[in-house]
Structure formats: C-alpha cells, structure tokens
Amino acid sequence: MPNAPEAEQALIGALLGFGGGKVFDAISPDVNKEMFYDSRYSGIYEAVQNLIAKNKPCDIVSVTSEIRSLGKIEEIPPHFIADTSSHGYDSSHAVEHALMVKQKYLQRKAIELSHILQQQAYDDTEDIGDVLFKAGNGLEQLQQDLIGKDEAQSFKDIAVSAMKGIERKMGLFASGKQTGITTGLQDLNNRTSGWRGGELVVLAARPAMGKTAISLHFTKSAAKQGIPVVVFSLEMDSNSLFERLIASESNVHPNKLKSGDINQEELQDIYHAAGNTLYNLPISIDDNASINMGYIRSICRLLHRQGKCGMVIIDYLQLIAESSNGQRNREQEISRMSRETKIIAKELNVPVILLSQLNREVDKRQDKKPILADLRESGAIEQDADMVIFVHRPEYYGISLKDSSGHEIENYGELIIAKHRNGEVGMVKFKHNGTLTKIFDYDMRGYVDVVPDNNPF
C-alpha cells in the first residue's frame, strides 16, 4: 500500500528533536495518528499528542514514559524512539513532510474504499442504494480529510462577522422585512422572526392534529419566497402531498380530488393552482418510506451542493428506520436521530423542521394542551431542539371556545411555542378551513398571498 516511510520518520523526528510544541501546532491541523502507515510512528505521535494535552515536555524520556503507560513499549522500544529523534532534520520542513504522510494515507483510504464498494456491489444481499450512499459518505469523509477543517475563529473575526449580521438585520427591519425565512403566519413571524439557518424546530402533536398540514403551509410559504425546500415524507406519498397543496390553492375539496368527481370549472381551478402557483415552486419531495438518518443527511448534502436545499422538513421522526443491531433501545435510537437532525441544520446552515408524535398523556388532561414532557420516547428531542412548537386544536376534542361577543369560534388552532432557545415562548393563534388544507392567521387583516403569473398547462 502507498506509504512514505522517510517522511513519517522525519516528521516524528522533528516532533521529538524540537520538543513537540510549535512543530505539533503546525502539523496537527493536517495529520492525526491514523495517518501513519508505520504503527510505531503512530504510537509516538499519540504519545506526543497526549503530553501536549497535559502541558508536559515532549523529550525522549517523557515520550518513552507515555508510550509505556499506553502499553506499547514492546512494540516501540526506547532505542527506536532515540534513533527516530535523530532524524528530525529541519523543523521548517515538518509541514511539507506532514502533507506527504497525509497524501499517502488518502491514497490508501481511496484504495480501501474502492475495494469495499466493489465487494458490496457484487453482494446480492446488499441494497445497491445503501451501498452507494455508504460509498458517498466515505468519499465525503476523504474529501473532508483532504481539505482539513479549521473551526476555530479569532474573536476579532467573530466580532466583525457578528456586527455585519446586526447591520444586515437592521437594514431588513428598516425596509419592513424579517431576518428569517417566512413561516406563512404573520403572528408566528412576529414572535420568531422567521426560520433561521442552523436551527432545529420540532413541530409536535397527537395524530390528526394537523402536523402535516401546517408543515406543508410552512413549505409552500418558504418556497414562494424562493427558498428551496426538501421534504422527507415517510407517511404520505408525493402525489398525495401534491393533491393536498392543490386543494389548498384551488379551494376544491380534497374528497373530490380523491374520487375524481370534478366538474369543468373545478378542473380549471385545479389547473390554475397546479400550473400557475405550484409548478415552479422549488420543492423536492422524497417519499421513500424506509429511510434512515444517514440517507437523509446524504440527500440533504447532495441537494445543498446543488443549491436545492435551503430548508428541510422531516415528516416524521418516529417513522425513521434506524438499525442498531440490538445494541440500542428505541429511546436511544430516537435520541441519536434527534441529534443527527440538529447536526444537519448546523452543518448546512439551514432550518430543519422535524415533525414528531406526542405520547398519550396529553389526552388524559382536561384541557388537552401539550407540554414538553409529552414529547414521545425521548427527552433528547427537547434538548436538541432550538424551538419546540405544539399544535393544539381544542375543537378536535370537543372543547368549545367563544369570542368576546359570545359566538362560538370554529376552525381555531394554537401553535404553542414551549421552547425557544433564541427568543420567548408563548402561543400563536391560527385559523384553518374545515379540511385543514388552508392555514392562515387568526386575524386576516392585511393578508396578501402573492401568486406568480406563469402557467405551463
């Protein structure tokens, strides 16, 4: 396998001969212990790394002692350490030698990845989709290793970036615009300033409460703003979702779309809704019913690189398949998947709206209002989320509400913001039509729905 023994020897010699310190700081962004082909050099590098972490000197005596504590003294005897320390040459060449070691490591990993891909591609028991996604993840990791990561920023850089962000938000506010992606509900925009990149928003409710309907409203509103939205629908197929969007835009009853009992006037409304409003919206729907978080993350990365992922909707968490080979219980699996969605949001700097079920405890309470403890199967959902929003419709439970004039309020709902890491909690009222295909602000004054005039049908 490709390797560079002279470069490995010179690199470790420089670390030992010049006491670690500055040499380690110069090479550590590019090199780790796994990159050494010779396990003895890998062991010495690990020892030096441990000593530097403990603020201890990296001379031969200290390194030998650390290697002994690692249980590797038989593999890496003192005379080998002493001999290697004499091959440090010039510390100014350490970075160059480090890049040579890294180059050979990446060559070996590329060969290894190609062998694995070939073996799995021949295996008829392996799903080819899983094989390709695993290969894609492996290739992405190699590309990341090649580029390297420098996550640390100076406080000066952070200050400049933060002030530019504040000035940008001031400009948006002065022009009457919000800083985040529109939610489609003005009262919710006022409370949250819209969806923000890097945030995980959990939208939770009991079944039939309207989670999917509200998430589609969020999807359509963002897309109309020009934000590309990726929807992972594990419960409904893409055609069914599109029909729900048609119903929301055309005012044709969903049952008519299902049965086909549609007259010519309604058909024209449907064509207008599909072609004039929905056709050009930047929405992608993945209705694969058996997907895991690795698949979701890979698809999001791929679409993000293509400029097609500015927001993510996942409907819903408990339907995601996650194999743990019996090593984790369901609560641990949910916790892990919840954490993965937060990582996607932060890594791609897009808002992720994750739908989740609530447990049955909410049905046992008199007012039926959800609380954070009702989040099903995992407290980690609450921990990972930047915002937790509950959908509550009193009418569903037969609870009657009246306005100030004593009239019964119909089609009334509440979005209860139970957690808001970057703002205040509270409740936002909304109204909907009887079929839950249209969601709108409780007070519709000033409501304008902008529709582009371009119909391909």
N, C-alpha and C positions, 0 to 999 in steps of 0.2 A: 504494500500500500504506500502511496506517496508520503514522504516524510523528509524532514530537513534536520538530520542529527547535529550537524555543525552549528546551525542556527539555534537549536534548542540548548546545546552545550554553552554557546556564547551568551545566550540570554540569561540562563541560570547563573553562569559565571559572573556576569555583570551584577546580578542581584546580590550574590554572596560577596563579591570583591568590593562593592561600593556600599555595602550595608543596607540594601533594600531602599528605603526612603524615597528619594527623588526618582530613582530608576523605576521603582514599583509604581509610583504615581503616573509616570509617563506611559507605561505599557499596560496598566490594568484595564483601561477602557477597551483595549483590543484583545486581551488574552485572558483566559482562565485556565484552571488546571486540566480540564478535559481536553484542551487543545494540544497537549504534548503527546507525541507518539510513544516516547520512552516513559514508562511508568515511574522510573526513578526520578526523572526531571519533574514529572507531575507531582510526585511526593514532596520534593524540595520546594517547589512553588507553593504548595499548600501550606507547608511549614512556615515559609516566609510570610505568606498572607495572614496566617494566624498570629504570628509575632507582631506584625504591624498593627493588626486589630487590637492587640493588647498593649500597644505602645512600648514594646520591648525591642532591644537591639537585634539586628539580623546578622551577627557574626557567626563564624563556623561553629563555635561552642553552643550558642543559643539555638541555632538551626538543628544541630545534631541532637540536642536535648529534646526539641519539639518533635523531631522525627521519631525519637524513641517513645515519646508519650503517645504518638499516633500508632504505635505498634508496627512501624515499618523499618526498624533499624537493621533487620536481617536482609531485607531487600535493598536498602540504601545504607551500606556500612560507612563509618566515619572516613575511611580512606578515599571512598568515592566522592564524598562531599568535599573533602580537602582538595582532591585532584580537580574537581569541577570548578572550584573557586579560582583556580589559576588560569582559567580560560575566559576571563571577562573582557579582555581586550580593552576597547574604549567604550565607556558608558554612553557616549553620544550616538553609537550605532545600535543601541538597545531597541529603539522603536523600529528600525529597519529589520532587525532580527525577529522582533515580535510579529511583524507583518508577514515575514516568511513562514513562521510557525503557523500563523493563522491561515495563510493560503493553503498549506498542505493539509491542515485539519479540514478545511471546507471541501477540498478535493476528495478526501476520504469519506466525508459525510455524504457528498453528492453520489459517489460510487455506491455507498451503502444504501442510500435512498432508492437508487435505480434498481438495485438487486431486490429490495423489498417489494417495490412496485411490480417488478417482473414476476416474482413468486406469487404475489397475491392476485395478479391479473390471470395467472394460469389456474388459480384455485376456483373451481366451480361453486364452492360453498360460500365464497365471499361475494357480497353485493358489489357490483362494479362502481356504483355511486359512492359507497363508503370507501372503497379503495382509492378512488380519485380524490375525494375530499381529504382523506388522510395524507395522501401524497402532496396535495396542495398546501396543507398545514405544515408538512415537513419542509417543503420548498420555501414557504414564507419564513419559517424559522431560520433557514440557511441565509436567506436574503437579509434578515434582521441581524444575524451574526456578522454578515459581510459589511453592512453599513455601520453597525455598532449603535449604541444608544448613549446619549449624554443627557440624562433627565434633569441634572442639577442646573439651576439658573442662579445667577448672581442677583442680589437684592436690587441692584441698580436696574438690571434688565426687567425684573418683575415690576418695579415701580414705574418704569417707562410704559410697559405694556398695560398696566392697570390704569394709568392716567389716560392713555389713549382710549381705553374701553369706556371710561367715565365720560370723556368728551364726546365719544360716539353716541352714547346713550342720551346725553344732554341734547345733542342735535336731533336725535329721533323724537325725543319728548317735545322739543320746541316746535317740530313740524307736525305734531299730533300723531306720531307713530309710536308703536310699542317696541320694546327691545327684543322680545322673543317671537317665536312662531305663533301666529294667531290660533286660538283654541276654537274659534267659531261661536263663542259665547262671550259677549262683552263684559258681563259681570265677572266671569272667570278670568278674562284678560286683565281686568282692573285689579284683581286680587293676586294674580301670579305674574303679570307682565308677559304672559305667553310661555310656551315651552322653550326651554333653553338647552343648548348643546351640553352633553356630558351628564344630564340629569336622568335619573330613573324615576318614572312616575308609575305608581301602581294604582290601577283602576280596579276596585274590588266590589263584589256584590254577590248576593244569593242568585241562583238561577232564575231566569225570566225577568230580571230586574231591569235589563236594558244595557248591559255592558257593551255588547257588540254594536248595538245601535249608536251608542254615544261614541264609541271608538271610531265608527265609520264617519260620524259627524266631524270628529277631530281630523280624520284622514282627509276628508273632502275639503275641509276649511284650509288645511295646510297646503294641499295640492293646488287649490285655487290661488294661493299666494305664491305659487311657483316652487314650493318645496317638494322635492321628490320623496315619496313615502313608500316604504316597503312594509307590506302586511303579511304576516305569517298566520294563516287561518287554519288551525288544527281541527276545528269543529265544523265549519261550513266550507263548501267548495266555492271556487271563484265565480262560477255563474250565479250561484245563489246570492253571493255578496253583491254582484253587479246588479242583479234584479232589485235588491233592497235599495241600492243607490238610485236606480231608475224610478222606483216608487217614490223616493224622497224628492226627486226633481220633477216628476211628471204629474203627481197627485193621482195616479192610477192606483187603485187598491192592490196590495200585494197578492191577495187571493185571485184577482183577475189575471195577474201575471203568471200565477201557478196553473190556473185552469185553462187559460187561453181564451176566456170569454171576454174578448176585447172588441169594441166597435172601431170604426174607421177614425172617428175623432180622437179616441183614446190612443189609437195607434200612432197618429200624427204627434200627439203629445210625447209618446214614448220615443219616437224617432228624434224629436227635438231634444229631449233630455239626454238620450244616448249620444247623439252626434254633436249637438251644439254646446253641451256642458261637460259631459263625462269623457268623451272620446279622447281629448287632448290632455287630460289631467295626468301629471307624472306620478302614477300609482302603479306599483308592481305587487301582485298577489301570489304568494306561494301557498298552495292549499295541500301540500304533502302532509298526510295525516300521521305519519310515523317518522318524526324528525327528532334529533337531539340538539343540544346546545352547540356542539361542535359544528353541525350543519348550519345552524342559524348564524353563527359567528362567521363562518366561511362565506356564506352568501352575502352577508352584510358587508364584509371586507371587499369582496369582488365588486358588488354594485357601487360601493363607496368610491373605489378607484375609478369607476366609470362615470362618476358624478350622478349616480342614480339613487343615492341613499342619504337623504337629509333628515329623515325621521323614521323610526321603526315602531310598528305595532305588533305585539305578540298576543294572540287570542287562542288559548290562554295557558297559563303556567302549568296547571295540574295535568294537562294533556300531553306535555312534552315527554317523550320517551327517553329515559336516561338509564343505561345499563351500568350497574355497579358490581356485577358478578357476585351478588350476595354479600358484598363487603360493607354496604351502607343500607340503613333503613330508609323509608320513604321521606321522612323528615330531613334526614341528612342530604338526600338527593335534591329535595326542594331547596334547601339552603344553598347547596352548591350551584344550582341553576339560577337562583336569585342573584347570587354573587356574579355569575357569568354575564347576566344581562347588564349589571352595573359596569362591568369591565367593557362591554361592547359600547355602552354610552360614552364612557370616558375615553376609550381608545379612538373612536371615530369622531368624538365631539359632536354627537347628535343626540336629541332626546329619544329615549326609549319608553314607550307606554306599554306596560306589561299588565295584561288582564289576569285577574285571579279570583278564585272562588272563596267564599266565606263559609265558615262552619255553621252548623245548625243552631248554635247558641243564640244567634240573633233572633231566630223565630220564637224563642221561648220568652223573650222580653215583651212587655206590654206595648212599648212604643215602637218596637221593631227597628230601632235605629242602630246601625253597626258601630262598633268600637274597635280599636286596634287589636284587642285580644281575640277578635273574631276571625282574624286572618288565618286561613286554613293551613294546617300542617307545619307551619314554621314561623317562629319569631324573627328569623333571619330576614324575611321579606320586609318587615318593618325596619329592621336595622339597615339594610342596604338601600332602601328607597329614599330618594330626596323628597318625594311627595307621595302621600297616600290619600287617595280620593275614594270615598264610598258613594255608591249610587243607592239612593233611597226613594222609593215611591210609596207613600202611605196608602194611596188608593188601591194598590195591589193587595194589601192586607185588609181592605175594607174599612180603613180609617178615614173618616170624613173630616175635611178641613173647610173652613168658611172664611171669606174675606171680611173686610171691615163693614161691609153692607149686609152681612149675614148670608150672602149667597154661597152655595157650595162650590168649591174650586175643583174643576175637573182637569185631568191630564197634567197633574202637578208633580214635579220631582225635585229632589235636592241632591246636589253634589257636596258631600261633607268632606272638607279638607281636614283630615285628622292629624296629618303630619306635614310640615312644610319646613324643610331644613333651611331654606333661604328666605323665608317670609312668615307671614302669620297664618294661623289656622282659622277655620270658620266655615260658613255654609253659603253656597250659591244656589239660588232657586232657578229652575228651568221649567219650560212647558214643552209638551210634545203632542203630536196628534194621536188619535186612538190606536194606530197601528205601530207606533214607535218608529216610524220611518223619517219623521221630521222632528228635529230638536231645535229649540230656539230659546232666546232669553225670556225670562218671566215677564219683563216689561219690554214690549217690542218697539217702543218709540225710537225712531232713528235707525231702525234696522234696514240695511241695504244689502242685497245679495247680488254681487257683480257677476254677470254671465258673459263670457266672450262670444262674439258672433262669428262662428266658423263651424259649419255643419257638413261633415263629409258624406252624409247619407242622402 
